[in-house]
Amino acid sequence: MPASSQSDRRRRGRRTRRLLALAAGAATVGALTAAALPASAGAGHKPGGHGTSRYQDVQLLSFNDLHGNLEPPAGSSGRVTELQADGTTKTVDAGGVEYLATHLRQAREGEKYSITAAGGDLVGASPLLSGLFHDEPAIEALNRLDLDVTSVGNHEFDEGARELARLQNGGCHPTDGCYTDEEFEGADFPYLAANVLDEKTGRPVLKPYWVWKKKDVKIGFIGVTLEGTPDIVSAEGVKGLTFKDEVETIDKYAKVLQKQGVKSIVALVHEGGFPASASYNYDCDSPGAGDGVSGPIVEIARNVTPQVDALVTGHTHNAYVCTIPDPAGKPRTVTSAASFGRLYTDTTLTYDRWTGDIARTAVKSANHVVTRDVPRAADMTELIDRWNTLAAPIGNRPIGYISGDIGNSGTESPLGDLIADAQLAHGRKLDPETDLALMNPGGIRAPLTYAAKAGEGDGVVTYAEGFTVQPFANTVNLQDLTGAQLIQVLKEQVSGANQAAPKILQVSSGLTYTLDLTRTGADRVVTDSIRLNGAAIDPAATYRVASNSFLAGGGDGFPTLGQGTDDLVGADDLTALEEYLTANSSPADPIAPPKADRITIVG
């Protein structure tokens, strides 16, 4: 498990340096048009400064939402869209820590002042290679990437605060123990959780901020996750925790840093936005109706104190480098590097030694593709090979066969239909009276691809691939809902907590309805169109509904699902998928991609 002795010494040295540092406790080129520095900037010297230049460029490399994707992600999850000069687009294969490491190391060459930061969800919802080992492989890889600091994301709480603390501090897993003959060392970098408080003490569960310092240059980092984390994480994962408002928290610790003499501040925010284009190099600041970025990060950025100089964000898995005015009306850079290690952001922060602040008019930022045409980093290849050796006996086992790619994108996806059908079948094993199944789209983490990933052969679905699709270990739960409640559940896809960003549930065979996007709010689900096996839903009747335990508890903004009765808990969702694939496919008769025609979309 350990890296080479030279690597170990390097990592211990990094840890020691960080402990000695001031530690207490984000797509387009030219996001901010690079304005000329003041006339004195180029060679300005402060009286008594002994020839030191007034301005110092600091490189900030950042990424977010890695989700333990050490190997190159498959299918659409491993590609980015690139806007061409003639206005057309093309896709580029991207991602994999062997390539990410090379790109980051090349970007740092010649940069004496360089920081690497991240915006959360680095672990959790991970492929089997990392998820099978409680994400210890991902933490080890991040250490080797020389990550300096990150915020927590919602997925850092999938296994609870105690497990997050173990990932930070090290130690073997309390149930599974050590995976090798050496104890897990933990993260060399600090996880920041300024707005995540222990209910009993009222204090942050991890450090709220961290200060990077080199010579006379100091930059503070404040890390927060979205306040709505409890709505999208299992109740057990956030038990005993309170999540506070992002803006209020950042402002609070910006004042703390200012009092300590740290005037250059970056916020690492695990909350994001929705750019007008899916292309990573889209000019987010281009003028015109419908341009720019929307979503929760806009309100946050507009309200966070002007003392913060830039925001590195995440969560929505989108790529953007935008400027959003701060409360004083001055433009401020806000970045996100998509997900799965497909991009990294390179931002230049110009530090003013006279003021100790960032000269914001000189900030430059751009997203870059983690292409796979560079040499693989040998130390990452060694890491992947070592953990794959441990995972192979479990991961390489075939669990089914498909005749083509089964994608997980779109309002209704073929893979969403397949998983809902699998959960309906599992539900009927538990109770033959089960009527339907519902699946949340966010729980489907990757597509099933026809092409062989390793040596298993085209069309073979391995346990590792299934794990990558559904890594949460949710159980399949049955509950009774009235017809009125079922209708309400469907309307909650586009209303309430989900009105601004609808979450369209994937539905099992037999359930059909019309989604009219020309309407607003709950009316977008056309009540009279809802049918089960051709019959209208009877508001007074009782329906037996299968869903994963996260949804059954009211997660993802579906409170009515949390009101079901006569609960029955089945096996985990991956087992249900495996059972379905095994029972319904063979090498001679593989499963074809479902048509995804259960929801009729208007508008």
C-alpha positions, 0 to 999 in steps of 0.5 A, spaced: 500 500 500 505 505 501 508 509 496 516 508 495 520 510 500 522 517 497 514 518 496 513 517 503 518 522 505 515 527 501 508 526 503 511 526 511 515 533 509 508 536 506 504 534 512 510 537 517 510 543 512 502 544 513 502 543 520 507 549 521 503 553 516 498 558 518 493 553 519 487 554 523 482 551 525 473 556 481 469 556 462 472 560 459 479 564 457 479 571 460 473 570 465 476 577 467 479 581 462 486 582 464 486 589 465 493 593 466 496 593 473 497 600 476 503 604 472 507 602 478 506 595 478 511 592 473 517 594 477 514 597 483 518 597 490 515 599 496 520 603 500 524 599 504 522 593 500 529 591 498 528 590 491 522 586 492 516 587 486 510 589 489 506 584 485 506 577 485 502 572 481 500 566 484 497 560 480 491 557 483 490 550 480 483 547 482 478 542 480 472 539 484 467 533 484 472 527 483 468 522 486 474 517 486 474 516 479 481 514 479 481 510 472 479 514 466 471 514 466 467 511 461 462 513 456 459 520 456 462 521 463 469 521 460 468 526 455 467 534 455 464 538 449 469 543 446 466 549 442 470 550 436 472 557 432 467 556 427 461 555 432 461 547 432 462 543 438 466 536 438 467 531 444 474 530 447 476 524 451 478 526 458 479 524 465 483 519 469 488 521 475 494 518 471 493 524 466 490 529 471 497 528 475 501 529 469 497 535 467 497 538 474 505 537 474 506 540 467 502 546 469 506 547 475 513 547 472 516 554 472 511 557 477 514 558 484 508 560 487 503 555 486 497 552 490 492 546 488 485 547 491 478 543 490 471 544 491 469 538 495 466 531 493 472 528 492 470 522 494 463 518 495 459 515 489 466 512 487 467 507 482 469 500 485 476 501 485 476 506 490 469 505 493 470 498 495 475 500 500 472 506 503 475 511 498 482 510 501 485 509 494 482 516 492 485 520 498 492 516 497 491 519 489 490 526 492 496 526 496 500 524 490 497 530 486 499 534 491 493 537 493 493 543 498 486 544 501 479 542 499 472 544 502 467 538 504 462 536 499 455 533 500 458 526 498 464 527 504 458 525 509 455 519 505 458 515 511 458 520 516 462 525 520 466 519 523 468 516 517 470 523 514 474 524 520 478 518 519 479 520 512 482 526 514 486 523 520 488 516 518 487 509 521 484 503 519 476 502 517 472 500 524 469 495 521 473 492 515 480 494 518 486 495 514 486 493 507 494 492 507 499 490 512 500 498 513 495 503 517 491 508 512 495 515 513 489 519 512 489 526 507 495 530 507 491 536 505 486 539 510 478 538 509 475 545 510 468 545 513 466 551 516 458 551 515 458 544 518 457 544 526 456 539 531 449 539 534 452 538 541 458 543 541 456 548 535 463 548 533 465 546 526 467 538 525 473 540 521 477 546 520 473 552 517 479 555 514 486 554 512 492 559 510 497 558 505 503 562 506 510 563 502 515 568 504 511 574 505 505 572 501 499 569 504 492 567 502 486 564 506 481 559 504 474 558 507 471 551 505 463 550 505 458 545 503 451 547 500 446 548 506 441 543 503 446 537 504 441 534 509 436 534 503 441 530 499 444 525 504 442 519 508 439 521 514 444 517 518 450 520 514 448 527 517 446 525 524 448 530 529 450 535 524 447 542 523 449 545 516 449 553 516 448 558 511 453 559 506 454 566 505 453 568 513 459 562 514 464 565 509 463 572 511 464 570 518 470 567 517 473 572 512 472 577 518 476 572 522 482 572 517 482 579 516 483 580 523 489 575 522 492 580 517 490 575 511 486 580 506 487 575 500 481 570 501 478 564 496 472 561 498 471 553 496 464 552 495 461 546 494 455 549 491 454 550 483 451 553 477 448 552 470 452 555 464 448 557 458 452 552 454 455 545 455 462 547 452 467 547 457 470 553 454 464 557 453 465 564 454 461 565 460 461 573 460 459 573 453 453 578 452 446 577 450 440 574 453 440 567 456 448 567 456 452 567 463 450 562 469 444 561 473 443 557 479 444 557 487 452 559 486 449 566 483 446 568 489 451 566 493 457 570 489 452 576 489 452 576 497 459 574 499 463 579 502 467 583 497 473 581 502 473 574 498 477 575 492 474 568 488 470 562 489 472 555 487 465 551 486 462 545 484 456 540 486 453 541 479 458 537 475 458 543 470 464 547 467 464 555 467 469 560 469 465 567 470 465 573 473 459 575 478 459 582 481 460 582 488 455 586 493 460 592 491 458 591 484 465 589 482 466 583 478 469 577 481 471 570 478 467 564 480 469 557 477 468 550 476 471 544 473 466 539 471 467 533 474 470 526 475 477 529 473 476 531 466 478 538 467 482 543 471 482 550 472 488 555 472 487 561 475 492 567 476 491 571 482 496 577 483 498 579 490 499 586 492 504 586 497 503 593 499 496 591 501 496 584 502 490 583 497 489 580 490 489 585 485 482 583 482 482 587 475 488 582 473 485 576 475 485 571 469 482 564 469 481 558 464 479 551 464 483 546 461 482 539 459 485 533 462 487 530 455 489 523 455 495 524 450 500 526 455 504 521 459 501 517 464 504 519 471 508 512 473 506 513 481 499 513 479 499 507 475 502 503 480 497 506 485 491 504 480 495 497 479 496 495 486 488 497 488 486 493 482 489 487 484 485 487 491 479 489 487 479 484 481 476 478 484 470 482 486 470 487 480 471 482 474 465 478 476 460 478 470 453 480 472 450 481 465 450 482 458 448 488 454 447 489 446 449 496 446 450 502 450 445 504 456 446 511 457 444 515 463 443 522 460 436 525 458 430 527 462 428 519 462 434 515 460 435 508 458 439 506 464 434 509 469 428 505 466 432 499 466 434 500 474 427 502 475 425 495 472 430 491 476 427 494 483 420 493 481 422 485 479 426 485 486 420 488 490 415 483 487 420 478 490 419 481 496 411 482 495 408 480 489 403 486 490 408 491 488 405 496 483 411 500 481 418 503 482 421 510 482 429 511 481 432 518 483 436 520 477 442 522 481 443 515 484 445 513 477 452 515 477 455 512 470 452 509 463 453 502 462 458 501 456 458 496 450 465 496 449 470 492 453 473 496 459 478 491 461 479 484 458 471 482 459 469 482 452 464 487 449 457 487 452 459 484 458 457 488 465 462 486 470 460 487 478 465 493 478 461 496 472 455 495 476 458 498 482 460 504 478 453 505 476 450 504 483 455 505 489 451 508 494 449 501 498 442 503 498 436 498 500 430 497 496 424 499 500 417 497 499 412 502 502 404 503 501 402 510 498 395 512 496 394 514 489 393 522 491 400 521 494 403 518 488 400 523 484 403 528 489 410 525 489 410 526 481 409 533 482 414 534 487 419 532 481 418 540 478 415 543 485 417 545 492 425 544 493 425 541 485 422 547 482 428 551 480 432 545 478 427 539 477 429 532 479 425 527 474 424 520 477 426 514 473 419 510 472 418 502 471 415 499 466 407 500 466 407 507 469 406 513 464 405 520 464 406 527 460 411 532 462 409 539 459 415 544 460 410 549 457 407 550 464 410 552 470 411 548 477 407 542 479 402 543 473 408 541 469 406 534 471 399 533 467 395 529 472 390 526 467 395 523 463 398 519 469 397 511 468 399 505 471 398 499 466 393 503 462 389 505 468 388 512 471 391 513 478 385 512 483 387 517 488 383 513 494 387 507 492 393 504 495 399 502 491 405 498 493 411 502 491 419 500 490 424 505 491 431 506 494 432 507 501 434 514 500 428 516 496 423 512 501 426 517 506 424 523 503 430 525 500 432 529 494 426 533 495 420 528 495 417 529 502 411 525 500 415 519 499 417 519 506 410 518 508 409 511 506 406 506 510 407 498 511 415 499 510 419 493 508 426 493 507 429 488 501 437 487 499 441 493 496 440 496 490 446 493 486 444 486 488 437 488 485 440 490 479 445 484 478 439 479 480 435 483 474 441 482 469 443 475 471 435 473 470 434 477 463 440 476 459 446 471 457 451 472 452 447 469 446 441 474 448 443 480 451 439 486 454 437 491 449 437 498 451 430 500 453 427 505 449 426 511 454 418 512 452 415 512 459 414 519 460 412 524 454 415 530 454 412 537 451 415 543 450 
